[in-house]
Amino acid sequence: MTPQEFQKTREHLGLSQQKLADAIGISKSSVELYERGKRRDDGRPVEIPKTVALALAALCLGITDYHGPGA
């Protein structure tokens, strides 16, 4: 997932950076970092972790909590 895709998906969901952070259990500064795509201090690229991308995909599907298969 690219930083642009991450941001567009968040916007499609109608969530602020803080609301998205709260929904998937990360900090607002992590959301900002993933949308920027690089670190402020040295410009190194940042990869969006697969777990974060999957959590965002789950929100797109309306999944806000998961209790395992068949739950």
N, C-alpha and C positions, 0 to 999 in steps of 0.2 A: 504494500500500500504506500502510495506517495504522500508527501505532506499535503499536496493539493487535494487528493482524494479524501484524506482524513478530514480536512477542513470542510470540504463540500458536503461530506456525509453528516458532519456535526450540524452544519447550517440547514441541511435538508430535514434533519430531525427537529429543528427549531430550538436547539439548545445553546445556551451560552457556554463559554469555556468552563466556567465554574460548575454549571449544571451537569455537563458531560463528565467532568472530573468526579463529581459526587456519584453519578450513576454507575460509573465503571470502577470506582475505587482507586483513583490515582489523584495526584495533585493537579491544581490548575496550572502550575508552572510546567508540569510534564505535558499537558495539552498544548500549551504555548510552544514548547520545544518541538513537539511532533509536528505542529503546523508550520513552524519556521523551517524545520528540516536541517538545521545546523546549530551548533553551539555558539553562543554569543562571545565567549571568551577567546576561542581560537578558530572558529569557523568550521570545525570538523563536522562532517555529516552525521546525522542521527538517524538510525533505523528504527522504525516503529515496530515494537515487539509483536510477534504473531499473537500473543495472548491479548494485547490491547486491540489489535485489528479484529480479532474474533469477538471480543466483548462489544465492540462497536457494531459489528455485524449482527450480533444477538439483539441489540437494541433496535436495529432496523427491522427485525422480525417480531418485535414486541416482547421479547424475552427480557424480563427484568430480574429474574431470580431462577436458580436451577437447583433442583434437589435430587438429581440423578435420574437414570432411566426408569420409566414407569411410575414416577412419583406424581 
